[in-house]
């Protein structure tokens, strides 16, 4: 796994204990959720050919399990929302996050014990992928009704997946993991970048231009669909004082943002040739960033981030817009955030789901505290 900061080490220990049944209280680690996915142990899975996601519970008190933590959230274009997390947990909502139904990736067996770290869908709303521990990759072509295991060729943890179109997707993870597919996941090809750094997130603006971020303030870029990667910042083990970068998003091949430890936020308007520091409204580690679109066909109008201690930040992207703001609707760290129109959902530790129905003006805790 390589060298990590003391804060990272605390998170690794916390999640390793959790993965082996040594359950933590929600306050065991004061740092954030997504870094909890730095799992020390490697699992080897024996996967069935396809698994239907069957209903298991409702939005009442039986919805959550004592060990639940959620690591990723995604909206389909239809507005249906998916959440994934520990031990194969998969929740769905059809009303913007107000009510949730728990579904099972597998009723029993290896899949039901696998932590799921990332869920993302293509623009068609039917094709999507889930990434998880031990190289787990699952694909759906029916909007999430069934999920089919795919061979990733690795036992490293898949922390994030970026989907370009129904045939093209990329993944990043532990020990320098970078993968890509151009045939819908029939084959996942390793994409080389030396150094073995942990890559926490990956984003593509198109089928050619992509970025991955990770340890030691690292940002790497590909201009050829992942065949080759080159560092724009960092790219090697260095001073522990350099912040890990946990999140990256690009609205097009020129404009992008990254975020990470200590409230670090950087932006670029030239494809990453240069990066400018942005003064965030919070010093909390930020684990996810996402855009909120304007009118159909227009550029994004806002950037939202989620992070440690329930921090949610909003950044207006238009020149002369309102100053950045921070809200904390929960004390639990939030690993991921997604929007569909005015509806937004953020998820994290302790089985926490928070939602907004008014574009982020107000957030309400739906599950957790």
C-alpha positions in Angstrom: 0.0 0.0 0.0 3.0 2.3 0.4 3.6 5.1 2.9 0.6 7.0 4.2 0.2 9.8 6.7 -0.8 9.2 10.4 -4.3 10.3 9.5 -4.4 7.7 6.7 -3.0 5.0 9.1 -5.8 5.6 11.5 -8.3 5.2 8.7 -6.7 2.0 7.4 -6.8 0.4 10.9 -10.4 1.5 11.4 -11.6 0.0 8.1 -9.5 -3.1 8.4 -11.1 -3.8 11.8 -14.5 -3.2 10.4 -13.9 -5.5 7.5 -13.0 -8.4 9.8 -16.0 -8.0 12.0 -14.4 -5.8 14.7 -17.2 -3.2 14.4 -16.4 0.4 15.2 -18.7 3.0 16.6 -19.5 5.8 14.2 -17.0 8.1 16.1 -14.0 5.7 16.1 -12.3 7.7 13.4 -12.6 11.5 13.4 -11.4 11.5 9.8 -13.6 10.8 6.8 -15.4 7.9 5.3 -13.9 7.5 1.9 -10.4 7.0 3.2 -11.8 4.2 5.3 -11.9 2.2 2.1 -8.1 1.8 2.3 -8.6 -1.8 3.2 -5.4 -3.6 4.2 -6.7 -7.1 3.5 -7.2 -8.5 0.0 -10.3 -10.7 -0.6 -10.6 -13.3 -3.5 -14.1 -13.7 -4.7 -15.9 -16.7 -6.3 -18.7 -14.9 -8.2 -21.9 -16.2 -9.7 -22.7 -15.4 -13.3 -25.4 -12.8 -12.6 -27.2 -11.6 -9.5 -30.7 -10.0 -9.2 -31.0 -7.2 -6.7 -34.0 -8.3 -4.7 -36.0 -6.2 -2.2 -35.0 -6.5 1.4 -36.7 -4.1 3.8 -38.2 -0.7 3.5 -37.7 2.9 4.6 -38.6 2.2 8.2 -36.4 1.3 11.2 -35.5 -2.0 9.6 -33.7 -0.3 6.7 -30.3 0.1 8.3 -28.0 -2.5 9.6 -25.8 -1.8 12.7 -22.6 -2.0 10.5 -23.8 0.2 7.7 -21.6 2.9 6.1 -22.3 4.2 2.7 -19.4 5.1 0.3 -21.0 6.1 -3.0 -24.2 7.5 -4.5 -25.4 8.0 -8.1 -28.5 9.3 -9.9 -29.8 7.9 -13.1 -31.2 10.4 -15.6 -34.7 9.2 -14.7 -34.1 10.5 -11.1 -33.8 7.0 -9.5 -31.0 7.0 -7.0 -28.6 4.3 -5.9 -26.4 4.0 -2.8 -23.7 1.4 -2.0 -21.6 0.6 1.0 -20.4 -2.0 3.5 -21.1 -5.7 3.1 -22.9 -5.5 -0.3 -25.4 -2.9 0.8 -27.4 -1.4 -2.0 -30.2 1.1 -1.4 -32.5 2.6 -4.0 -34.9 5.6 -4.1 -37.4 6.7 -6.7 -38.5 10.0 -5.1 -35.3 12.0 -4.9 -34.0 10.4 -1.7 -37.1 10.8 0.5 -37.7 7.1 0.9 -35.4 4.2 0.4 -35.6 0.5 -0.2 -32.8 -1.9 0.7 -31.9 -4.4 -2.0 -29.5 -7.3 -1.9 -26.6 -7.7 -4.3 -26.6 -11.4 -3.1 -28.7 -13.1 -0.5 -25.7 -15.0 0.8 -22.2 -16.0 -0.2 -19.0 -14.0 -1.0 -20.8 -11.1 -2.7 -22.9 -10.3 0.4 -19.8 -9.7 2.4 -18.0 -7.5 -0.1 -17.7 -3.8 0.6 -18.9 -1.7 -2.4 -17.0 1.6 -2.9 -18.3 3.1 -6.1 -21.4 3.2 -8.3 -21.7 5.1 -11.5 -24.1 5.1 -14.5 -23.7 5.9 -18.2 -25.9 8.6 -19.7 -28.3 6.0 -21.0 -29.4 5.2 -17.4 -29.3 1.5 -18.1 -25.5 0.7 -18.1 -23.6 1.1 -14.9 -20.8 -0.3 -12.8 -20.1 -1.0 -9.2 -16.5 -1.2 -7.8 -15.5 -2.8 -4.6 -12.9 -4.5 -2.5 -10.6 -7.2 -3.8 -11.0 -6.1 -7.4 -14.7 -6.5 -7.5 -16.5 -5.0 -10.5 -20.2 -5.5 -11.2 -22.1 -4.3 -14.3 -25.7 -3.7 -15.0 -27.4 -3.2 -18.4 -30.9 -3.0 -17.1 -30.8 0.0 -14.9 -29.7 -1.8 -11.8 -32.2 -4.7 -11.7 -29.4 -7.2 -12.1 -25.7 -7.0 -11.6 -23.2 -9.2 -13.4 -19.7 -9.8 -12.1 -16.8 -9.0 -14.5 -13.2 -10.1 -14.4 -11.1 -7.1 -13.4 -7.8 -9.0 -13.4 -6.8 -7.6 -10.0 -7.3 -8.1 -6.3 -6.7 -4.5 -5.5 -9.5 -2.4 -4.1 -11.5 -0.5 -6.8 -12.2 2.9 -5.1 -13.8 4.8 -7.9 -15.3 4.2 -11.4 -15.7 6.8 -14.1 -18.1 6.0 -16.9 -17.8 7.7 -20.3 -20.4 5.8 -22.3 -22.0 2.3 -22.2 -18.8 0.8 -23.7 -16.1 2.9 -22.0 -15.3 3.1 -18.3 -12.2 3.5 -16.1 -11.4 2.6 -12.5 -8.8 3.6 -9.9 -7.8 2.1 -6.6 -5.1 0.8 -4.2 -1.5 0.2 -5.0 -1.5 2.2 -8.2 -4.6 0.6 -9.7 -5.7 2.1 -13.0 -8.0 0.1 -15.3 -9.9 0.8 -18.5 -12.4 -0.9 -20.7 -13.5 -0.1 -24.3 -15.8 -3.0 -24.8 -18.4 -2.7 -22.0 -16.2 -4.4 -19.4 -15.7 -7.7 -21.3 -12.0 -6.9 -20.9 -10.5 -4.6 -18.3 -7.0 -3.5 -19.2 -4.4 -2.4 -16.7 -3.1 1.1 -17.4 0.4 1.7 -16.3 1.7 4.5 -14.0 4.8 3.6 -12.0 5.0 4.3 -8.3 2.2 2.3 -6.6 0.4 5.3 -5.2 -3.2 5.0 -4.0 -5.5 6.6 -6.6 -8.7 7.6 -4.8 -10.7 9.0 -7.7 -10.7 9.1 -11.5 -12.6 11.4 -13.9 -12.9 11.6 -17.7 -14.0 14.6 -19.7 -14.3 12.5 -22.9 -13.0 9.1 -24.1 -9.4 10.5 -24.4 -8.8 13.0 -21.5 -8.8 11.7 -18.0 -7.4 12.5 -14.6 -6.7 10.5 -11.4 -5.8 11.9 -8.0 -4.2 10.3 -5.0 -1.6 10.3 -2.3 1.0 13.1 -1.9 -1.0 15.7 -3.7 -0.9 13.7 -6.9 -2.7 14.6 -10.1 -2.0 12.5 -13.2 -3.4 13.0 -16.7 -4.0 10.9 -19.8 -4.7 12.3 -23.3 -5.0 8.9 -25.0 -7.7 7.1 -23.1 -5.5 5.8 -20.4 -2.8 4.1 -22.5 -0.3 6.5 -20.9 -0.4 8.7 -17.8 1.8 11.6 -16.9 1.9 13.6 -13.6 0.6 17.2 -13.6 1.4 17.6 -9.9 3.2 15.1 -7.6 3.3 11.5 -8.8 5.7 10.0 -6.3 6.1 9.4 -2.6 7.2 12.6 -0.9 6.7 14.7 2.2 3.9 13.5 4.5 2.8 17.1 4.8 1.6 17.0 1.2 -2.2 16.5 1.3 -3.8 13.4 -0.2 -6.3 14.3 -3.0 -9.5 12.3 -2.7 -11.8 13.7 -5.4 -11.6 15.0 -9.0 -14.3 16.3 -11.5 -14.0 17.8 -15.0 -16.9 19.5 -16.8 -15.0 19.5 -20.1 -11.4 18.9 -21.2 -10.3 22.3 -19.8 -12.2 22.9 -16.6 -11.8 20.8 -13.5 -11.5 20.7 -9.7 -9.8 18.4 -7.2 -10.2 18.3 -3.4 -8.6 16.5 -0.5 -7.1 16.7 2.9 -7.1 19.8 5.0 -9.8 21.5 2.9 -7.4 21.5 -0.1 -9.1 22.5 -3.3 -7.5 23.2 -6.7 -9.0 24.3 -10.0 -7.8 24.4 -13.6 -9.1 26.2 -16.7 -6.5 24.8 -19.1 -6.8 21.0 -18.7 -4.4 20.9 -15.8 -1.4 22.6 -17.4 -1.6 24.8 -14.3 -3.6 24.5 -11.1 -4.7 27.3 -8.9 -5.4 27.0 -5.2 -8.9 27.8 -4.1 -9.8 29.0 -0.5 -12.4 26.5 0.7 -15.0 27.5 3.3 -14.0 24.5 5.4 -10.7 23.0 6.5 -12.3 19.6 6.7 -11.0 16.8 4.4 -13.2 16.7 1.3 -13.9 13.2 -0.1 -16.2 14.0 -3.1 -17.0 16.8 -5.5 -19.7 17.0 -8.1 -21.2 19.6 -10.5 -24.7 20.9 -10.6 -25.8 21.7 -14.1 -27.6 24.8 -15.2 -30.2 24.9 -17.9 -30.1 22.1 -20.4 -27.0 22.2 -22.5 -25.3 25.0 -20.4 -22.2 24.8 -18.3 -22.4 23.8 -14.7 -23.4 26.6 -12.3 -22.2 25.1 -9.0 -19.7 22.7 -7.5 -20.6 20.8 -4.4 -18.3 18.8 -2.1 -18.8 16.5 0.8 -16.4 15.6 3.6 -15.4 15.1 7.1 -17.8 15.8 10.0 -20.7 16.1 7.7 -19.3 19.1 5.8 -21.1 20.1 2.6 -19.6 23.0 0.6 -21.1 24.9 -2.3 -19.0 26.9 -4.8 -20.7 29.2 -7.3 -18.8 28.8 -10.7 -20.1 31.9 -12.4 -17.9 35.0 -12.3 -19.1 37.3 -9.5 -21.2 34.6 -8.0 -22.0 34.2 -4.3 -19.1 33.4 -1.9 -18.6 29.7 -1.1 -20.6 28.4 1.8 -20.5 25.4 4.2 -23.3 23.4 5.8 -23.1 20.5 8.2 -26.5 18.7 8.4 -24.9 15.7 10.2 -21.9 14.9 12.4 -21.1 11.9 10.3 -18.5 12.2 7.6 -20.0 12.2 4.0 -18.1 10.1 1.4 -20.0 11.0 -1.8 -22.6 13.5 -3.1 -24.7 13.5 -6.3 -27.4 15.8 -7.8 -30.3 15.3 -10.2 -31.8 18.7 -10.8 -32.9 20.2 -7.5 -32.6 16.8 -5.7 -29.3 16.1 -4.1 -28.1 13.2 -1.9 -25.0 12.8 0.2 -24.0 9.5 2.0 -21.5 8.4 4.6 -20.6 6.8 7.9 -23.2 5.3 10.3 -25.6 4.6 7.5 -26.1 8.3 7.0 -28.1 9.7 4.0 -28.9 13.4 3.8 -30.9 14.9 1.0 -32.1 18.3 -0.4 -35.0 19.0 -2.6 -34.3 22.7 -3.2 -30.8 22.6 -4.8 -29.0 22.6 -1.5 -30.6 25.5 0.3 -31.7 23.1 3.0 -30.5 19.5 3.8 -32.4 16.9 5.9 -31.1 13.8 7.5 -33.0 10.8 6.1 -31.1 8.0 7.7 -28.4 8.0 10.4 -28.0 11.1 12.6 
